[in-house]
Structures are given as structure tokens and as C-alpha cells.
Amino acid sequence: MERPTFMFWWDEVPSSELEISLTQPFVANPLWQKKIQVKKEGILKLELPQDVKLEDGNYVLTGNVPCSIQDDSSSFVRIAFRKVPSEEIDASKSAAENGIWFD
């Protein structure tokens, strides 16, 4: 898998756009940013564009929904993940057994 797919669950449609950014730890400039208007409740599927090439390493995907223009508060989610070389993965084991997945 060259690009991960992320899923977000929405209980209700937010009034503001979802602001997504993909960064690497300790790197100032985001690798990718996008604003998305959530149009319905339920699952929102987010796939990174073809031109976003992930090298092996650590990444952080942040989703932010500003609550109001006059209020400094917002709702956000932060997902830290690592892309590992495929040769490090034993296909006969689960992701957890390979040390890839944990909650």
C-alpha cells in the first residue's frame, strides 16, 4: 500500500470545513493540506492524492474543525502513523504481530 486511506465518523454535519494537514514530526511545512466540506453524517473516506508520495518514516495527519469564527475552540483529531518497508512485514502474521497496529 503506497497511500493509506483514513476514515472519519461524523455524528452531525459540522458548520465549518474540515481542515486536513499531513506533516512529518519536526518539519515546519506540511506535506499536504486540504479543506473539505463534510456534506453528510456518517463515514468520510479520505485518500491521499496520487502526487503525495510517502517515504518510509513517521507522519502525522491532523483534522481540525473550527467551532466558530468568534471562538478560539475547535474539534480536532491527530493520527500518528509510520510507513515501513514492505520487507519488514511478515505476511503470515497480523498487523499487531508485526508491531504495526496498536490502539
N, CA and C atoms as a LAMMPS dump frame, in Angstrom:
ITEM: TIMESTEP
0
ITEM: NUMBER OF ATOMS
309
ITEM: BOX BOUNDS ff ff ff
-5.0000000000000000e+02 5.0000000000000000e+02
-5.0000000000000000e+02 5.0000000000000000e+02
-5.0000000000000000e+02 5.0000000000000000e+02
ITEM: ATOMS id mol type element x y z
1 1 1 N 0.844 -1.17 0
2 1 2 C 0 0 0
3 1 3 C 0.893 1.238 0
4 2 1 N 0.772 2.034 -1.008
5 2 2 C 1.593 3.237 -1.118
6 2 3 C 0.987 4.425 -0.379
7 3 1 N -0.348 4.491 -0.349
8 3 2 C -1.018 5.606 0.321
9 3 3 C -2.117 5.046 1.22
10 4 1 N -2.109 5.426 2.482
11 4 2 C -3.159 4.943 3.38
12 4 3 C -4.488 5.642 3.107
13 5 1 N -5.556 5.006 3.54
14 5 2 C -6.894 5.58 3.496
15 5 3 C -7.336 5.796 4.938
16 6 1 N -7.904 6.951 5.229
17 6 2 C -8.357 7.287 6.573
18 6 3 C -9.868 7.419 6.566
19 7 1 N -10.494 6.997 7.651
20 7 2 C -11.951 7.079 7.795
21 7 3 C -12.274 7.923 9.026
22 8 1 N -13.226 8.824 8.87
23 8 2 C -13.686 9.669 9.965
24 8 3 C -15.192 9.485 10.107
25 9 1 N -15.678 9.405 11.336
26 9 2 C -17.1 9.269 11.601
27 9 3 C -17.661 10.613 12.063
28 10 1 N -18.773 11.022 11.443
29 10 2 C -19.429 12.285 11.8
30 10 3 C -20.817 11.99 12.34
31 11 1 N -21.09 12.41 13.598
32 11 2 C -22.428 12.286 14.171
33 11 3 C -23.374 13.323 13.572
34 12 1 N -22.799 14.464 13.227
35 12 2 C -23.578 15.535 12.619
36 12 3 C -22.677 16.304 11.66
37 13 1 N -23.288 16.997 10.738
38 13 2 C -22.534 17.767 9.75
39 13 3 C -22.018 19.042 10.407
40 14 1 N -20.694 19.266 10.402
41 14 2 C -20.163 20.49 11.014
42 14 3 C -20.475 21.714 10.15
43 15 1 N -20.574 22.868 10.796
44 15 2 C -20.868 24.101 10.06
45 15 3 C -19.632 24.653 9.359
46 16 1 N -18.444 24.245 9.802
47 16 2 C -17.19 24.708 9.2
48 16 3 C -16.552 23.585 8.391
49 17 1 N -15.638 23.959 7.521
50 17 2 C -14.905 22.97 6.737
51 17 3 C -13.912 22.212 7.609
52 18 1 N -13.686 20.975 7.261
53 18 2 C -12.667 20.149 7.897
54 18 3 C -11.326 20.531 7.282
55 19 1 N -10.384 20.928 8.117
56 19 2 C -9.051 21.309 7.646
57 19 3 C -8.103 20.145 7.916
58 20 1 N -7.584 19.553 6.864
59 20 2 C -6.704 18.388 6.963
60 20 3 C -5.279 18.811 6.639
61 21 1 N -4.326 18.311 7.405
62 21 2 C -2.922 18.523 7.059
63 21 3 C -2.129 17.253 7.354
64 22 1 N -1.152 16.999 6.513
65 22 2 C -0.238 15.874 6.673
66 22 3 C 1.153 16.445 6.885
67 23 1 N 1.761 16.081 8.01
68 23 2 C 3.079 16.599 8.344
69 23 3 C 4.007 15.463 8.753
70 24 1 N 5.269 15.81 8.865
71 24 2 C 6.256 14.915 9.458
72 24 3 C 6.72 15.57 10.747
73 25 1 N 7.008 14.774 11.788
74 25 2 C 7.481 15.368 13.041
75 25 3 C 8.723 16.232 12.82
76 26 1 N 8.734 17.375 13.465
77 26 2 C 9.864 18.316 13.45
78 26 3 C 10.123 18.945 12.08
79 27 1 N 9.132 18.9 11.188
80 27 2 C 9.224 19.567 9.887
81 27 3 C 8.142 20.642 9.87
82 28 1 N 8.534 21.884 9.636
83 28 2 C 7.62 23.024 9.762
84 28 3 C 6.508 23.024 8.711
85 29 1 N 6.848 22.778 7.464
86 29 2 C 5.869 22.894 6.391
87 29 3 C 5.125 21.582 6.165
88 30 1 N 3.796 21.647 6.047
89 30 2 C 3.019 20.437 5.777
90 30 3 C 3.363 19.854 4.41
91 31 1 N 3.263 18.537 4.307
92 31 2 C 3.437 17.867 3.018
93 31 3 C 2.204 18.051 2.143
94 32 1 N 1.048 18.179 2.804
95 32 2 C -0.222 18.281 2.079
96 32 3 C -1.26 18.917 2.991
97 33 1 N -2.113 19.754 2.416
98 33 2 C -3.214 20.372 3.147
99 33 3 C -4.441 20.419 2.259
100 34 1 N -5.606 20.321 2.894
101 34 2 C -6.848 20.412 2.136
102 34 3 C -7.982 20.783 3.072
103 35 1 N -8.934 21.549 2.547
104 35 2 C -10.166 21.84 3.273
105 35 3 C -11.282 21.037 2.603
106 36 1 N -12.082 20.389 3.443
107 36 2 C -13.156 19.521 2.942
108 36 3 C -14.458 19.936 3.601
109 37 1 N -15.487 20.115 2.803
110 37 2 C -16.815 20.378 3.345
111 37 3 C -17.488 19.027 3.585
112 38 1 N -17.766 18.726 4.834
113 38 2 C -18.47 17.486 5.177
114 38 3 C -19.935 17.692 4.833
115 39 1 N -20.472 16.829 3.951
116 39 2 C -21.811 17.048 3.42
117 39 3 C -22.893 16.19 4.056
118 40 1 N -22.482 15.12 4.766
119 40 2 C -23.489 14.27 5.387
120 40 3 C -22.909 13.561 6.6
121 41 1 N -23.796 13.097 7.457
122 41 2 C -23.392 12.325 8.625
123 41 3 C -22.879 10.97 8.182
124 42 1 N -22.101 10.348 9.046
125 42 2 C -21.6 9.012 8.738
126 42 3 C -20.11 9.017 8.478
127 43 1 N -19.686 8.098 7.64
128 43 2 C -18.26 7.903 7.387
129 43 3 C -17.781 8.796 6.247
130 44 1 N -16.677 9.488 6.5
131 44 2 C -15.98 10.257 5.471
132 44 3 C -14.689 9.522 5.163
133 45 1 N -14.508 9.154 3.921
134 45 2 C -13.304 8.434 3.486
135 45 3 C -12.334 9.441 2.889
136 46 1 N -11.103 9.416 3.386
137 46 2 C -10.074 10.337 2.911
138 46 3 C -8.906 9.539 2.363
139 47 1 N -8.644 9.716 1.089
140 47 2 C -7.479 9.091 0.451
141 47 3 C -6.507 10.189 0.064
142 48 1 N -5.249 9.961 0.319
143 48 2 C -4.237 10.941 -0.073
144 48 3 C -4.133 10.974 -1.589
145 49 1 N -3.888 12.146 -2.176
146 49 2 C -3.778 12.241 -3.634
147 49 3 C -2.573 11.477 -4.173
148 50 1 N -2.633 11.14 -5.461
149 50 2 C -1.568 10.392 -6.138
150 50 3 C -0.21 11.081 -6.024
151 51 1 N -0.203 12.406 -6.03
152 51 2 C 1.077 13.124 -6.023
153 51 3 C 1.734 13.198 -4.637
154 52 1 N 1.052 12.715 -3.602
155 52 2 C 1.646 12.67 -2.26
156 52 3 C 2.353 11.327 -2.115
157 53 1 N 3.667 11.367 -2.182
158 53 2 C 4.488 10.158 -2.082
159 53 3 C 5.055 10.058 -0.679
160 54 1 N 4.734 8.981 0.01
161 54 2 C 5.232 8.785 1.366
162 54 3 C 6.468 7.899 1.345
163 55 1 N 7.54 8.431 1.883
164 55 2 C 8.757 7.647 2.081
165 55 3 C 8.613 6.897 3.4
166 56 1 N 9.471 5.928 3.64
167 56 2 C 9.453 5.254 4.928
168 56 3 C 9.734 6.285 6.013
169 57 1 N 8.938 6.277 7.066
170 57 2 C 9.135 7.234 8.143
171 57 3 C 7.849 7.538 8.88
172 58 1 N 7.901 8.508 9.776
173 58 2 C 6.785 8.887 10.634
174 58 3 C 6.026 10.072 10.059
175 59 1 N 4.702 10.054 10.261
176 59 2 C 3.82 11.1 9.751
177 59 3 C 2.743 11.398 10.775
178 60 1 N 2.146 12.579 10.649
179 60 2 C 1.012 12.959 11.481
180 60 3 C -0.058 13.554 10.572
181 61 1 N -1.26 12.994 10.641
182 61 2 C -2.411 13.535 9.927
183 61 3 C -3.286 14.225 10.96
184 62 1 N -3.591 15.497 10.726
185 62 2 C -4.413 16.268 11.65
186 62 3 C -5.665 16.745 10.94
187 63 1 N -6.788 16.539 11.58
188 63 2 C -8.065 17.05 11.095
189 63 3 C -8.602 18.04 12.111
190 64 1 N -8.967 19.226 11.658
191 64 2 C -9.398 20.288 12.55
192 64 3 C -10.69 20.896 12.011
193 65 1 N -11.676 21.074 12.893
194 65 2 C -12.917 21.752 12.528
195 65 3 C -13.086 22.934 13.476
196 66 1 N -12.863 24.155 12.99
197 66 2 C -13.099 25.331 13.846
198 66 3 C -14.568 25.384 14.262
199 67 1 N -14.82 25.619 15.544
200 67 2 C -16.206 25.616 16.038
201 67 3 C -16.96 26.886 15.673
202 68 1 N -16.294 28.029 15.739
203 68 2 C -16.932 29.277 15.318
204 68 3 C -15.849 30.302 15.026
205 69 1 N -16.222 31.303 14.284
206 69 2 C -15.263 32.35 13.912
207 69 3 C -14.856 33.169 15.132
208 70 1 N -15.777 33.413 16.059
209 70 2 C -15.506 34.259 17.219
210 70 3 C -14.903 33.483 18.385
211 71 1 N -14.913 32.183 18.32
212 71 2 C -14.431 31.344 19.411
213 71 3 C -13.113 30.699 18.994
214 72 1 N -12.157 30.632 19.89
215 72 2 C -10.865 30.021 19.591
216 72 3 C -10.899 28.498 19.684
217 73 1 N -12.015 27.943 20.095
218 73 2 C -12.081 26.492 20.263
219 73 3 C -12.3 25.794 18.93
220 74 1 N -11.922 24.541 18.895
221 74 2 C -12.133 23.726 17.699
222 74 3 C -12.117 22.264 18.115
223 75 1 N -12.587 21.427 17.222
224 75 2 C -12.522 19.981 17.421
225 75 3 C -11.448 19.456 16.494
226 76 1 N -10.63 18.525 16.991
227 76 2 C -9.59 18.012 16.122
228 76 3 C -9.277 16.563 16.442
229 77 1 N -8.648 15.932 15.475
230 77 2 C -8.14 14.574 15.641
231 77 3 C -6.718 14.569 15.121
232 78 1 N -5.871 13.821 15.778
233 78 2 C -4.476 13.712 15.338
234 78 3 C -4.152 12.22 15.239
235 79 1 N -3.664 11.817 14.081
236 79 2 C -3.326 10.415 13.823
237 79 3 C -1.841 10.338 13.502
238 80 1 N -1.095 9.644 14.336
239 80 2 C 0.33 9.422 14.073
240 80 3 C 0.469 8.04 13.448
241 81 1 N 1.242 7.961 12.371
242 81 2 C 1.454 6.671 11.723
243 81 3 C 2.848 6.601 11.134
244 82 1 N 3.275 5.391 10.833
245 82 2 C 4.607 5.17 10.273
246 82 3 C 4.491 4.299 9.029
247 83 1 N 5.174 4.695 7.98
248 83 2 C 5.292 3.862 6.778
249 83 3 C 6.578 3.059 6.933
250 84 1 N 6.439 1.743 6.821
251 84 2 C 7.596 0.858 6.989
252 84 3 C 7.877 0.154 5.669
253 85 1 N 9.125 -0.258 5.441
254 85 2 C 9.457 -1.002 4.22
255 85 3 C 8.685 -2.323 4.186
256 86 1 N 8.177 -2.69 3.032
257 86 2 C 7.374 -3.911 2.916
258 86 3 C 8.157 -5.157 3.299
259 87 1 N 9.479 -5.154 3.14
260 87 2 C 10.266 -6.328 3.502
261 87 3 C 10.324 -6.554 5.014
262 88 1 N 9.927 -5.56 5.797
263 88 2 C 9.878 -5.716 7.249
264 88 3 C 8.599 -6.393 7.721
265 89 1 N 7.66 -6.614 6.828
266 89 2 C 6.361 -7.164 7.196
267 89 3 C 6.29 -8.634 6.817
268 90 1 N 5.942 -9.459 7.785
269 90 2 C 5.739 -10.893 7.567
270 90 3 C 4.265 -11.098 7.234
271 91 1 N 3.965 -11.436 5.988
272 91 2 C 2.58 -11.552 5.523
273 91 3 C 1.804 -12.643 6.252
274 92 1 N 2.491 -13.588 6.877
275 92 2 C 1.785 -14.656 7.589
276 92 3 C 1.327 -14.22 8.978
277 93 1 N 1.734 -13.017 9.413
278 93 2 C 1.353 -12.512 10.732
279 93 3 C 0.366 -11.358 10.587
280 94 1 N -0.371 -11.13 11.656
281 94 2 C -1.293 -9.999 11.664
282 94 3 C -0.507 -8.696 11.802
283 95 1 N -1.201 -7.587 11.576
284 95 2 C -0.552 -6.281 11.731
285 95 3 C -0.051 -6.102 13.162
286 96 1 N -0.84 -6.538 14.154
287 96 2 C -0.417 -6.413 15.552
288 96 3 C 0.824 -7.251 15.822
289 97 1 N 0.868 -8.469 15.283
290 97 2 C 2.047 -9.331 15.484
291 97 3 C 3.279 -8.749 14.811
292 98 1 N 3.102 -7.964 13.745
293 98 2 C 4.217 -7.302 13.072
294 98 3 C 4.614 -6.011 13.775
295 99 1 N 3.902 -5.652 14.833
296 99 2 C 4.204 -4.429 15.57
297 99 3 C 3.74 -3.18 14.862
298 100 1 N 2.773 -3.33 13.952
299 100 2 C 2.307 -2.187 13.156
300 100 3 C 1.08 -1.542 13.758
301 101 1 N 0.157 -2.327 14.277
302 101 2 C -1.115 -1.79 14.731
303 101 3 C -1.237 -1.879 16.231
304 102 1 N -1.663 -0.789 16.844
305 102 2 C -1.994 -0.815 18.255
306 102 3 C -2.981 0.302 18.525
307 103 1 N -3.757 0.17 19.582
308 103 2 C -4.739 1.196 19.97
309 103 3 C -4.262 1.915 21.197
